Amino acid sequence: MSYIAGFAVMEVAVRGVLPIGDTTENVPYFILDTAKNTIVGQVILPKAVKRSLAVAVTVKVPAAAGSFAIGTFDDGGNFQACSFLRIESPAVARPDGAVGPSGR
């Protein structure tokens, strides 16, 4: 059984273009519910890449979450919003009923 099986979830997309530079490490980016000031998701991406690379990652977050921000935390524990990544709702709605699409 999945950890999130008992919670209502929705999917959001993390999109952006990674910085160009020497790839030295991976960075955890946190998805923050700005209304509740709560971490609701996370993605790990390279700090930089050798050539331009667009990313699009789907992440499940609590359905009750409000507006989102994505970023990192500095050494003092302060949230730093990321300028090259953004959070979007998926462009195509998926059927979410108990029986799925009706096919009519």
Rosetta silent file (secondary structure, phi, psi, omega in degrees, C-alpha in Angstrom):
SEQUENCE: MSYIAGFAVMEVAVRGVLPIGDTTENVPYFILDTAKNTIVGQVILPKAVKRSLAVAVTVKVPAAAGSFAIGTFDDGGNFQACSFLRIESPAVARPDGAVGPSGR
SCORE:     score description
SCORE:     0.000 S_00000001
   1 L     0.000  134.769 -178.525    0.000    0.000    0.000 S_00000001
   2 L   -73.896  149.280  176.773    1.322    3.396   -0.945 S_00000001
   3 H   -57.728  -38.521 -176.113    2.024    6.033    1.670 S_00000001
   4 H   -89.867    7.222 -176.903   -0.282    8.449   -0.137 S_00000001
   5 H   -61.214  -31.643 -177.439   -3.085    5.928   -0.606 S_00000001
   6 H   -90.203    0.372 -176.553   -5.106    7.396    2.270 S_00000001
   7 L  -116.591  144.963  174.187   -4.746   11.019    1.200 S_00000001
   8 L   -74.490  127.408 -177.854   -6.418   12.950   -1.606 S_00000001
   9 E  -125.357  162.210  171.473   -3.691   13.955   -4.039 S_00000001
  10 E  -137.655  163.304  179.447   -3.309   15.932   -7.224 S_00000001
  11 E  -106.547  137.824  172.470   -0.505   16.143   -9.729 S_00000001
  12 E  -123.491  159.739  178.833    1.487   19.261  -10.521 S_00000001
  13 E  -110.515  132.443  171.332    4.255   19.699  -13.069 S_00000001
  14 E   -95.807  120.492 -177.075    7.692   21.090  -12.261 S_00000001
  15 E  -131.753  151.468  176.120    8.959   22.786  -15.436 S_00000001
  16 E   163.851 -175.101  177.354   11.929   24.891  -16.380 S_00000001
  17 E  -121.551  123.892 -176.715   15.358   25.003  -18.008 S_00000001
  18 L   -69.919  150.179  177.960   18.351   23.953  -15.902 S_00000001
  19 L   -64.414  148.607  177.399   21.367   26.291  -15.573 S_00000001
  20 E   -92.604  134.475  179.641   24.330   25.640  -17.870 S_00000001
  21 L   167.306 -167.075  177.694   27.644   24.905  -16.176 S_00000001
  22 L   -76.965  128.327  177.215   29.741   22.154  -14.654 S_00000001
  23 L   -77.719  110.749 -177.334   27.636   19.389  -13.178 S_00000001
  24 L  -113.057  -26.724 -176.165   29.023   19.012   -9.673 S_00000001
  25 L  -165.242  168.472  172.483   26.141   17.718   -7.592 S_00000001
  26 E   -96.867  149.490 -177.339   22.418   17.100   -7.369 S_00000001
  27 E  -124.183  129.618  173.313   20.190   19.589   -5.573 S_00000001
  28 E   -81.059  125.018  175.332   16.935   18.837   -3.731 S_00000001
  29 E  -106.692  130.472 -176.312   14.246   21.368   -4.683 S_00000001
  30 E  -102.035  138.908  174.821   11.292   21.574   -2.321 S_00000001
  31 E   -96.046  122.350 -174.286    7.701   22.315   -3.335 S_00000001
  32 E  -111.169  132.019  169.209    6.152   24.591   -0.750 S_00000001
  33 E   -80.277  105.744 -172.897    2.455   25.211   -0.076 S_00000001
  34 L   -69.798  -24.935  178.828    2.795   28.965    0.395 S_00000001
  35 L   -69.874  -36.442 -177.561   -0.584   29.339    2.129 S_00000001
  36 L  -105.908   -3.092 -177.981    0.375   26.887    4.891 S_00000001
  37 L    52.962   48.647 -174.732    4.167   27.366    4.694 S_00000001
  38 E  -129.152  139.670  174.550    4.521   23.576    4.431 S_00000001
  39 E   -75.091  126.457 -178.862    6.700   21.333    2.277 S_00000001
  40 E  -119.432   -5.591  179.606    4.402   19.192    0.106 S_00000001
  41 E  -169.918  172.327 -178.575    6.836   17.687   -2.404 S_00000001
  42 E  -155.356  144.058  169.675   10.410   17.390   -3.577 S_00000001
  43 E  -132.477  149.456  177.417   12.410   16.816   -6.766 S_00000001
  44 E  -117.115  122.844 -176.330   16.144   16.244   -7.087 S_00000001
  45 E  -132.051  159.886  176.092   17.827   17.743  -10.156 S_00000001
  46 E   -62.913  147.550  177.453   21.405   18.459  -11.274 S_00000001
  47 L   -65.017  -35.534  178.314   22.860   21.759  -10.079 S_00000001
  48 L  -156.206  164.307  178.496   23.898   22.513  -13.679 S_00000001
  49 E  -133.003  159.074 -176.927   24.140   20.804  -17.070 S_00000001
  50 L   -68.891  -33.111  178.598   26.634   21.036  -19.965 S_00000001
  51 L  -139.967  164.800 -175.248   24.023   22.231  -22.485 S_00000001
  52 L   -52.326  129.123 -178.538   20.503   23.618  -22.357 S_00000001
  53 L  -141.464  116.535  175.264   18.083   21.085  -20.893 S_00000001
  54 E   -84.767  142.967  177.681   14.379   21.608  -20.284 S_00000001
  55 E  -121.853  149.032  174.346   12.777   19.557  -17.516 S_00000001
  56 E  -149.151  108.153 -176.144    9.175   18.540  -16.910 S_00000001
  57 E  -124.050  131.853  176.769    8.529   16.321  -13.893 S_00000001
  58 E   -90.766  132.922 -178.344    5.134   15.316  -12.513 S_00000001
  59 E  -130.501  137.041  175.243    4.867   15.334   -8.713 S_00000001
  60 E   -88.354  132.616  179.070    1.966   14.265   -6.493 S_00000001
  61 E  -132.481  161.929  177.726    1.022   16.753   -3.783 S_00000001
  62 E   -59.730  136.750 -178.912   -1.873   16.936   -1.302 S_00000001
  63 L   -64.207  -25.272 -178.381   -5.087   18.022   -3.025 S_00000001
  64 L   -80.149   -2.931 -178.666   -5.794   20.449   -0.187 S_00000001
  65 L   -67.081  152.074 -179.131   -2.618   22.419   -0.952 S_00000001
  66 L   -97.329 -123.947  179.401   -2.990   26.016   -2.084 S_00000001
  67 L   -81.349  154.668 -172.397   -0.537   28.037   -4.124 S_00000001
  68 E  -120.829  155.343  169.372    2.952   26.663   -4.687 S_00000001
  69 E  -138.784  154.009  176.500    6.557   27.796   -4.822 S_00000001
  70 E  -127.438  139.714 -179.279    9.664   25.744   -5.603 S_00000001
  71 E   178.518 -161.560 -178.628   13.136   26.365   -4.256 S_00000001
  72 E  -124.523  174.551  174.681   15.815   25.444   -1.754 S_00000001
  73 E  -112.929  135.483  177.597   16.633   26.301    1.837 S_00000001
  74 L   -79.973  179.987 -177.329   19.746   28.282    2.737 S_00000001
  75 L   -62.204  -23.495  178.359   22.022   27.457    5.677 S_00000001
  76 L   -87.338    0.898  179.515   19.828   29.575    7.963 S_00000001
  77 L    85.305   10.606  179.834   16.718   27.559    7.056 S_00000001
  78 L   -88.685  136.164  179.867   15.186   30.328    4.933 S_00000001
  79 E   -72.845  131.532  178.067   13.326   29.331    1.779 S_00000001
  80 E  -117.651  109.013 -179.088   14.909   30.651   -1.438 S_00000001
  81 E   -62.510  142.590 -179.523   12.543   30.569   -4.431 S_00000001
  82 L   -87.454  131.134 -177.051   14.059   29.138   -7.608 S_00000001
  83 L   -84.386  -17.727 -175.345   14.100   31.534  -10.578 S_00000001
  84 L  -109.358    0.447  175.013   14.399   28.888  -13.331 S_00000001
  85 E  -119.696  151.262  177.469   11.780   26.352  -12.166 S_00000001
  86 E  -142.117  160.731  177.787    8.020   26.804  -11.862 S_00000001
  87 E  -107.934  130.057  178.083    5.021   24.785  -10.692 S_00000001
  88 E  -130.320  149.551  169.266    2.105   24.251  -13.100 S_00000001
  89 L   -74.663  147.366  179.056   -1.121   22.336  -12.954 S_00000001
  90 L   -57.458  142.269 -177.149   -1.183   19.635  -15.644 S_00000001
  91 L   -70.741  -31.082 -176.948   -2.485   20.968  -18.954 S_00000001
  92 L  -110.200  121.301  178.053   -4.711   17.960  -19.626 S_00000001
  93 L   -72.145  142.106  178.522   -7.282   16.955  -17.031 S_00000001
  94 L  -107.233  150.209  175.366   -7.471   13.251  -16.289 S_00000001
  95 L   -62.146  137.162 -179.041  -10.608   11.309  -15.362 S_00000001
  96 L  -131.597   14.125  178.334  -10.765   10.954  -11.618 S_00000001
  97 L   -78.040  172.022 -178.225  -14.098    9.284  -10.937 S_00000001
  98 L   -64.612  -28.917 -178.058  -14.548    5.855   -9.409 S_00000001
  99 L  -109.760    2.991  179.166  -15.213    4.282  -12.800 S_00000001
 100 L    75.791 -157.235 -177.224  -12.936    6.477  -14.953 S_00000001
 101 L   -69.027  146.803 -176.706  -14.034    7.842  -18.316 S_00000001
 102 L   -82.733  -24.230  179.762  -17.528    6.974  -19.449 S_00000001
 103 L    74.872   13.604 -179.563  -16.675    6.561  -23.148 S_00000001
 104 L   -88.413    0.000    0.000  -19.901    8.227  -24.241 S_00000001
